[in-house]
Amino acid sequence: MYKSGSIYKVRSEKVVVRKVGNEMVIVPLVNSVADMTRVLTLNETGAAIIEALDGQRTISQVEAQLISVFDVESDILAADLQNFILDALAKGIIEEVS
């Protein structure tokens, strides 16, 4: 579980992130080489989350931004965001800044 004041960012030295239309492609790097066997594709929602995790916004600010964009109840968004962050941390896509 994260705290609402936590700040996360994409681990730019570990992944390459590219937006293609409404989707986002994340390619993990191993020794600075793309690992094409572990490519991830995110939908519009996942892409919005990754873009919001910019290393400056707190989780509370990210939640507020996403609520203003997507038609979703705040408790559902909070649970989905928590799951996304835990999964992205486990996969080494993001890291906690503070």
C-alpha positions in Angstrom: 0.0 0.0 0.0 1.3 3.4 -0.8 0.6 6.7 0.9 -1.4 9.5 -0.7 1.7 11.7 -0.5 4.0 9.3 -2.3 5.5 10.3 -5.6 6.5 7.9 -8.4 8.2 8.1 -11.8 9.0 5.9 -14.7 12.4 4.2 -14.4 13.8 5.7 -17.5 17.1 3.8 -17.3 15.1 0.5 -17.1 12.4 1.0 -19.8 11.6 2.8 -23.0 8.1 4.3 -23.1 6.4 5.3 -26.4 2.8 6.5 -26.9 1.1 5.1 -30.0 -2.3 6.6 -30.5 -4.3 6.1 -27.3 -2.0 3.2 -26.2 1.4 3.2 -24.7 4.1 0.6 -25.3 6.7 -0.1 -22.6 9.8 -2.0 -23.5 12.1 -3.2 -20.7 15.8 -2.7 -21.1 18.4 -5.4 -20.1 22.0 -4.1 -20.2 20.7 -1.2 -22.3 19.2 -3.6 -24.9 15.4 -3.8 -25.5 13.9 -7.1 -24.2 11.2 -7.6 -26.8 10.0 -10.7 -25.0 8.6 -8.6 -22.2 6.9 -5.7 -24.1 3.9 -4.3 -22.4 1.0 -2.5 -24.1 -1.2 -0.2 -22.0 -4.6 1.0 -22.9 -5.7 4.7 -22.6 -6.2 4.4 -18.9 -2.8 2.8 -18.2 -1.1 5.4 -20.5 -2.8 8.2 -18.5 -1.5 6.8 -15.3 2.1 6.4 -16.5 2.0 10.0 -17.9 0.7 11.3 -14.5 3.4 9.5 -12.6 5.9 12.2 -13.6 8.1 12.3 -10.4 6.4 15.5 -9.3 2.8 14.8 -8.5 1.7 13.0 -5.4 -0.7 10.1 -5.6 -3.5 12.3 -4.4 -2.8 14.7 -7.2 -2.6 11.8 -9.7 -6.0 10.6 -8.5 -7.5 14.1 -8.8 -6.2 14.4 -12.4 -7.5 11.0 -13.4 -11.0 11.6 -11.8 -11.2 14.8 -13.9 -10.5 12.8 -17.1 -12.3 9.5 -16.6 -15.9 8.8 -15.6 -15.2 6.6 -12.6 -16.0 6.6 -8.9 -13.2 7.7 -6.7 -13.0 4.5 -4.6 -12.8 2.3 -7.8 -10.1 4.6 -9.2 -8.1 4.5 -5.9 -8.2 0.6 -5.9 -7.3 0.4 -9.6 -4.5 2.9 -9.2 -3.1 1.0 -6.2 -3.1 -2.3 -8.1 -1.5 -0.6 -11.1 1.3 1.0 -9.0 2.0 -2.3 -7.2 2.2 -4.2 -10.5 4.4 -1.5 -12.1 6.7 -1.5 -9.1 7.0 -5.3 -9.2 7.8 -5.2 -12.9 10.4 -2.5 -12.4 8.6 0.1 -14.6 8.3 2.8 -11.9 10.1 3.7 -8.8 9.2 5.8 -5.7 10.8 9.2 -5.6 9.5 10.1 -2.1 
